[in-house]
Amino acid sequence: MDEKGLSRLPERQKEVLRLVFQNYEAKQIARAIGISPHTVNDHMRAARRTLGVARTMDAARLLANY
């Protein structure tokens, strides 16, 4: 994974990944940022696809280390 993938993430996906890194669950993230859990899951799925990883926590770690 290169920095290009991380720079292509929209801010909302980054926000979701930051909360995932803090061990928040989808429902908790949804409440915290005012969106539905379904939308949270969509953001996680899109971020995984963009970054080419299988697990959301892996995507969150990539962002945290960036």
Backbone atoms as SQL, in Angstrom:
CREATE TABLE atoms (id INTEGER PRIMARY KEY, chain TEXT, resi INTEGER, resn TEXT, atom TEXT, x REAL, y REAL, z REAL);
INSERT INTO atoms VALUES
  (1, 'A', 1, 'MET', 'N', 0.844, -1.189, 0.000),
  (2, 'A', 1, 'MET', 'CA', 0.000, 0.000, 0.000),
  (3, 'A', 1, 'MET', 'C', 0.878, 1.236, 0.000),
  (4, 'A', 2, 'ASP', 'N', 0.545, 2.143, -0.869),
  (5, 'A', 2, 'ASP', 'CA', 1.296, 3.393, -0.924),
  (6, 'A', 2, 'ASP', 'C', 0.453, 4.537, -0.364),
  (7, 'A', 3, 'GLU', 'N', 1.059, 5.685, -0.270),
  (8, 'A', 3, 'GLU', 'CA', 0.374, 6.850, 0.293),
  (9, 'A', 3, 'GLU', 'C', -0.759, 7.322, -0.601),
  (10, 'A', 4, 'LYS', 'N', -0.705, 6.970, -1.887),
  (11, 'A', 4, 'LYS', 'CA', -1.764, 7.384, -2.812),
  (12, 'A', 4, 'LYS', 'C', -3.137, 6.897, -2.346),
  (13, 'A', 5, 'GLY', 'N', -3.200, 5.630, -1.948),
  (14, 'A', 5, 'GLY', 'CA', -4.472, 5.081, -1.495),
  (15, 'A', 5, 'GLY', 'C', -5.015, 5.830, -0.300),
  (16, 'A', 6, 'LEU', 'N', -4.160, 6.138, 0.638),
  (17, 'A', 6, 'LEU', 'CA', -4.593, 6.874, 1.829),
  (18, 'A', 6, 'LEU', 'C', -5.032, 8.283, 1.476),
  (19, 'A', 7, 'SER', 'N', -4.364, 8.910, 0.548),
  (20, 'A', 7, 'SER', 'CA', -4.734, 10.272, 0.171),
  (21, 'A', 7, 'SER', 'C', -6.045, 10.306, -0.622),
  (22, 'A', 8, 'ARG', 'N', -6.431, 9.171, -1.204),
  (23, 'A', 8, 'ARG', 'CA', -7.689, 9.107, -1.955),
  (24, 'A', 8, 'ARG', 'C', -8.905, 8.899, -1.056),
  (25, 'A', 9, 'LEU', 'N', -8.676, 8.539, 0.201),
  (26, 'A', 9, 'LEU', 'CA', -9.812, 8.321, 1.108),
  (27, 'A', 9, 'LEU', 'C', -10.512, 9.641, 1.408),
  (28, 'A', 10, 'PRO', 'N', -11.830, 9.667, 1.272),
  (29, 'A', 10, 'PRO', 'CA', -12.567, 10.868, 1.687),
  (30, 'A', 10, 'PRO', 'C', -12.446, 11.072, 3.198),
  (31, 'A', 11, 'GLU', 'N', -12.646, 12.284, 3.632),
  (32, 'A', 11, 'GLU', 'CA', -12.489, 12.611, 5.048),
  (33, 'A', 11, 'GLU', 'C', -13.423, 11.782, 5.934),
  (34, 'A', 12, 'ARG', 'N', -14.635, 11.519, 5.475),
  (35, 'A', 12, 'ARG', 'CA', -15.590, 10.745, 6.279),
  (36, 'A', 12, 'ARG', 'C', -15.078, 9.320, 6.511),
  (37, 'A', 13, 'GLN', 'N', -14.486, 8.705, 5.486),
  (38, 'A', 13, 'GLN', 'CA', -13.927, 7.362, 5.647),
  (39, 'A', 13, 'GLN', 'C', -12.757, 7.392, 6.626),
  (40, 'A', 14, 'LYS', 'N', -11.947, 8.426, 6.553),
  (41, 'A', 14, 'LYS', 'CA', -10.842, 8.564, 7.505),
  (42, 'A', 14, 'LYS', 'C', -11.377, 8.701, 8.929),
  (43, 'A', 15, 'GLU', 'N', -12.441, 9.476, 9.085),
  (44, 'A', 15, 'GLU', 'CA', -13.044, 9.670, 10.403),
  (45, 'A', 15, 'GLU', 'C', -13.534, 8.334, 10.966),
  (46, 'A', 16, 'VAL', 'N', -14.194, 7.543, 10.120),
  (47, 'A', 16, 'VAL', 'CA', -14.680, 6.229, 10.544),
  (48, 'A', 16, 'VAL', 'C', -13.505, 5.332, 10.933),
  (49, 'A', 17, 'LEU', 'N', -12.456, 5.317, 10.121),
  (50, 'A', 17, 'LEU', 'CA', -11.297, 4.468, 10.414),
  (51, 'A', 17, 'LEU', 'C', -10.595, 4.887, 11.705),
  (52, 'A', 18, 'ARG', 'N', -10.553, 6.175, 11.975),
  (53, 'A', 18, 'ARG', 'CA', -9.943, 6.631, 13.232),
  (54, 'A', 18, 'ARG', 'C', -10.713, 6.092, 14.433),
  (55, 'A', 19, 'LEU', 'N', -12.034, 6.068, 14.320),
  (56, 'A', 19, 'LEU', 'CA', -12.846, 5.538, 15.410),
  (57, 'A', 19, 'LEU', 'C', -12.719, 4.014, 15.507),
  (58, 'A', 20, 'VAL', 'N', -12.600, 3.346, 14.372),
  (59, 'A', 20, 'VAL', 'CA', -12.362, 1.900, 14.380),
  (60, 'A', 20, 'VAL', 'C', -11.058, 1.616, 15.118),
  (61, 'A', 21, 'PHE', 'N', -10.043, 2.418, 14.853),
  (62, 'A', 21, 'PHE', 'CA', -8.748, 2.236, 15.501),
  (63, 'A', 21, 'PHE', 'C', -8.852, 2.389, 17.017),
  (64, 'A', 22, 'GLN', 'N', -9.831, 3.168, 17.455),
  (65, 'A', 22, 'GLN', 'CA', -10.075, 3.345, 18.899),
  (66, 'A', 22, 'GLN', 'C', -11.019, 2.275, 19.439),
  (67, 'A', 23, 'ASN', 'N', -11.251, 1.236, 18.637),
  (68, 'A', 23, 'ASN', 'CA', -12.082, 0.078, 19.013),
  (69, 'A', 23, 'ASN', 'C', -13.569, 0.380, 19.150),
  (70, 'A', 24, 'TYR', 'N', -14.059, 1.362, 18.431),
  (71, 'A', 24, 'TYR', 'CA', -15.491, 1.617, 18.391),
  (72, 'A', 24, 'TYR', 'C', -16.143, 0.604, 17.455),
  (73, 'A', 25, 'GLU', 'N', -17.350, 0.191, 17.782),
  (74, 'A', 25, 'GLU', 'CA', -18.155, -0.676, 16.922),
  (75, 'A', 25, 'GLU', 'C', -18.958, 0.212, 15.962),
  (76, 'A', 26, 'ALA', 'N', -19.484, -0.398, 14.908),
  (77, 'A', 26, 'ALA', 'CA', -20.220, 0.364, 13.888),
  (78, 'A', 26, 'ALA', 'C', -21.365, 1.176, 14.495),
  (79, 'A', 27, 'LYS', 'N', -22.112, 0.590, 15.407),
  (80, 'A', 27, 'LYS', 'CA', -23.242, 1.312, 16.019),
  (81, 'A', 27, 'LYS', 'C', -22.750, 2.511, 16.834),
  (82, 'A', 28, 'GLN', 'N', -21.630, 2.347, 17.520),
  (83, 'A', 28, 'GLN', 'CA', -21.073, 3.447, 18.310),
  (84, 'A', 28, 'GLN', 'C', -20.574, 4.562, 17.391),
  (85, 'A', 29, 'ILE', 'N', -19.934, 4.179, 16.302),
  (86, 'A', 29, 'ILE', 'CA', -19.449, 5.168, 15.334),
  (87, 'A', 29, 'ILE', 'C', -20.633, 5.933, 14.760),
  (88, 'A', 30, 'ALA', 'N', -21.680, 5.198, 14.407),
  (89, 'A', 30, 'ALA', 'CA', -22.878, 5.827, 13.830),
  (90, 'A', 30, 'ALA', 'C', -23.450, 6.880, 14.773),
  (91, 'A', 31, 'ARG', 'N', -23.565, 6.524, 16.047),
  (92, 'A', 31, 'ARG', 'CA', -24.085, 7.492, 17.034),
  (93, 'A', 31, 'ARG', 'C', -23.152, 8.687, 17.184),
  (94, 'A', 32, 'ALA', 'N', -21.857, 8.418, 17.196),
  (95, 'A', 32, 'ALA', 'CA', -20.876, 9.488, 17.431),
  (96, 'A', 32, 'ALA', 'C', -20.856, 10.522, 16.319),
  (97, 'A', 33, 'ILE', 'N', -21.046, 10.078, 15.086),
  (98, 'A', 33, 'ILE', 'CA', -20.931, 11.035, 13.974),
  (99, 'A', 33, 'ILE', 'C', -22.261, 11.312, 13.275),
  (100, 'A', 34, 'GLY', 'N', -23.344, 10.725, 13.786),
  (101, 'A', 34, 'GLY', 'CA', -24.679, 11.070, 13.304),
  (102, 'A', 34, 'GLY', 'C', -25.068, 10.484, 11.961),
  (103, 'A', 35, 'ILE', 'N', -24.648, 9.251, 11.696),
  (104, 'A', 35, 'ILE', 'CA', -25.059, 8.563, 10.476),
  (105, 'A', 35, 'ILE', 'C', -25.557, 7.175, 10.860),
  (106, 'A', 36, 'SER', 'N', -26.123, 6.452, 9.902),
  (107, 'A', 36, 'SER', 'CA', -26.650, 5.125, 10.212),
  (108, 'A', 36, 'SER', 'C', -25.524, 4.091, 10.258),
  (109, 'A', 37, 'PRO', 'N', -25.737, 3.001, 11.000),
  (110, 'A', 37, 'PRO', 'CA', -24.740, 1.922, 11.016),
  (111, 'A', 37, 'PRO', 'C', -24.490, 1.348, 9.620),
  (112, 'A', 38, 'HIS', 'N', -25.526, 1.312, 8.799),
  (113, 'A', 38, 'HIS', 'CA', -25.370, 0.828, 7.423),
  (114, 'A', 38, 'HIS', 'C', -24.380, 1.709, 6.656),
  (115, 'A', 39, 'THR', 'N', -24.495, 3.004, 6.826),
  (116, 'A', 39, 'THR', 'CA', -23.585, 3.933, 6.155),
  (117, 'A', 39, 'THR', 'C', -22.166, 3.779, 6.686),
  (118, 'A', 40, 'VAL', 'N', -22.037, 3.547, 7.982),
  (119, 'A', 40, 'VAL', 'CA', -20.712, 3.291, 8.570),
  (120, 'A', 40, 'VAL', 'C', -20.091, 2.071, 7.892),
  (121, 'A', 41, 'ASN', 'N', -20.873, 0.997, 7.773),
  (122, 'A', 41, 'ASN', 'CA', -20.364, -0.216, 7.133),
  (123, 'A', 41, 'ASN', 'C', -19.996, 0.028, 5.674),
  (124, 'A', 42, 'ASP', 'N', -20.768, 0.852, 4.987),
  (125, 'A', 42, 'ASP', 'CA', -20.435, 1.208, 3.601),
  (126, 'A', 42, 'ASP', 'C', -19.100, 1.944, 3.537),
  (127, 'A', 43, 'HIS', 'N', -18.882, 2.862, 4.462),
  (128, 'A', 43, 'HIS', 'CA', -17.618, 3.602, 4.505),
  (129, 'A', 43, 'HIS', 'C', -16.446, 2.661, 4.788),
  (130, 'A', 44, 'MET', 'N', -16.654, 1.720, 5.700),
  (131, 'A', 44, 'MET', 'CA', -15.582, 0.766, 6.017),
  (132, 'A', 44, 'MET', 'C', -15.264, -0.105, 4.805),
  (133, 'A', 45, 'ARG', 'N', -16.293, -0.575, 4.134),
  (134, 'A', 45, 'ARG', 'CA', -16.106, -1.428, 2.951),
  (135, 'A', 45, 'ARG', 'C', -15.362, -0.665, 1.844),
  (136, 'A', 46, 'ALA', 'N', -15.759, 0.571, 1.615),
  (137, 'A', 46, 'ALA', 'CA', -15.111, 1.378, 0.577),
  (138, 'A', 46, 'ALA', 'C', -13.651, 1.652, 0.917),
  (139, 'A', 47, 'ALA', 'N', -13.376, 1.919, 2.182),
  (140, 'A', 47, 'ALA', 'CA', -11.994, 2.180, 2.613),
  (141, 'A', 47, 'ALA', 'C', -11.135, 0.930, 2.440),
  (142, 'A', 48, 'ARG', 'N', -11.678, -0.233, 2.806),
  (143, 'A', 48, 'ARG', 'CA', -10.927, -1.484, 2.615),
  (144, 'A', 48, 'ARG', 'C', -10.608, -1.708, 1.145),
  (145, 'A', 49, 'ARG', 'N', -11.577, -1.459, 0.298),
  (146, 'A', 49, 'ARG', 'CA', -11.387, -1.631, -1.144),
  (147, 'A', 49, 'ARG', 'C', -10.321, -0.673, -1.668),
  (148, 'A', 50, 'THR', 'N', -10.392, 0.571, -1.269),
  (149, 'A', 50, 'THR', 'CA', -9.423, 1.570, -1.715),
  (150, 'A', 50, 'THR', 'C', -8.008, 1.218, -1.273),
  (151, 'A', 51, 'LEU', 'N', -7.892, 0.714, -0.048),
  (152, 'A', 51, 'LEU', 'CA', -6.574, 0.417, 0.509),
  (153, 'A', 51, 'LEU', 'C', -6.095, -0.999, 0.195),
  (154, 'A', 52, 'GLY', 'N', -6.979, -1.824, -0.335),
  (155, 'A', 52, 'GLY', 'CA', -6.593, -3.174, -0.721),
  (156, 'A', 52, 'GLY', 'C', -6.320, -4.095, 0.450),
  (157, 'A', 53, 'VAL', 'N', -7.120, -3.965, 1.504),
  (158, 'A', 53, 'VAL', 'CA', -6.965, -4.828, 2.677),
  (159, 'A', 53, 'VAL', 'C', -8.270, -5.581, 2.928),
  (160, 'A', 54, 'ALA', 'N', -8.167, -6.678, 3.663),
  (161, 'A', 54, 'ALA', 'CA', -9.339, -7.508, 3.926),
  (162, 'A', 54, 'ALA', 'C', -10.064, -7.118, 5.208),
  (163, 'A', 55, 'ARG', 'N', -9.334, -6.569, 6.167),
  (164, 'A', 55, 'ARG', 'CA', -9.927, -6.248, 7.470),
  (165, 'A', 55, 'ARG', 'C', -9.952, -4.741, 7.707),
  (166, 'A', 56, 'THR', 'N', -11.036, -4.282, 8.305),
  (167, 'A', 56, 'THR', 'CA', -11.173, -2.858, 8.584),
  (168, 'A', 56, 'THR', 'C', -10.092, -2.376, 9.545),
  (169, 'A', 57, 'MET', 'N', -9.743, -3.188, 10.529),
  (170, 'A', 57, 'MET', 'CA', -8.703, -2.773, 11.475),
  (171, 'A', 57, 'MET', 'C', -7.368, -2.604, 10.762),
  (172, 'A', 58, 'ASP', 'N', -7.105, -3.407, 9.733),
  (173, 'A', 58, 'ASP', 'CA', -5.878, -3.230, 8.955),
  (174, 'A', 58, 'ASP', 'C', -5.883, -1.872, 8.257),
  (175, 'A', 59, 'ALA', 'N', -7.027, -1.482, 7.721),
  (176, 'A', 59, 'ALA', 'CA', -7.148, -0.166, 7.087),
  (177, 'A', 59, 'ALA', 'C', -6.953, 0.942, 8.118),
  (178, 'A', 60, 'ALA', 'N', -7.528, 0.751, 9.304),
  (179, 'A', 60, 'ALA', 'CA', -7.392, 1.748, 10.366),
  (180, 'A', 60, 'ALA', 'C', -5.934, 1.882, 10.803),
  (181, 'A', 61, 'ARG', 'N', -5.218, 0.755, 10.879),
  (182, 'A', 61, 'ARG', 'CA', -3.794, 0.800, 11.257),
  (183, 'A', 61, 'ARG', 'C', -2.968, 1.523, 10.205),
  (184, 'A', 62, 'LEU', 'N', -3.269, 1.256, 8.925),
  (185, 'A', 62, 'LEU', 'CA', -2.552, 1.954, 7.860),
  (186, 'A', 62, 'LEU', 'C', -2.714, 3.462, 7.999),
  (187, 'A', 63, 'LEU', 'N', -3.945, 3.888, 8.251),
  (188, 'A', 63, 'LEU', 'CA', -4.195, 5.320, 8.401),
  (189, 'A', 63, 'LEU', 'C', -3.497, 5.866, 9.631),
  (190, 'A', 64, 'ALA', 'N', -3.546, 5.140, 10.721),
  (191, 'A', 64, 'ALA', 'CA', -2.903, 5.601, 11.965),
  (192, 'A', 64, 'ALA', 'C', -1.400, 5.726, 11.796),
  (193, 'A', 65, 'ASN', 'N', -0.805, 4.833, 11.040),
  (194, 'A', 65, 'ASN', 'CA', 0.649, 4.874, 10.816),
  (195, 'A', 65, 'ASN', 'C', 1.056, 5.889, 9.762),
  (196, 'A', 66, 'TYR', 'N', 0.088, 6.409, 9.022),
  (197, 'A', 66, 'TYR', 'CA', 0.345, 7.368, 7.957),
  (198, 'A', 66, 'TYR', 'C', 0.564, 8.708, 8.597);
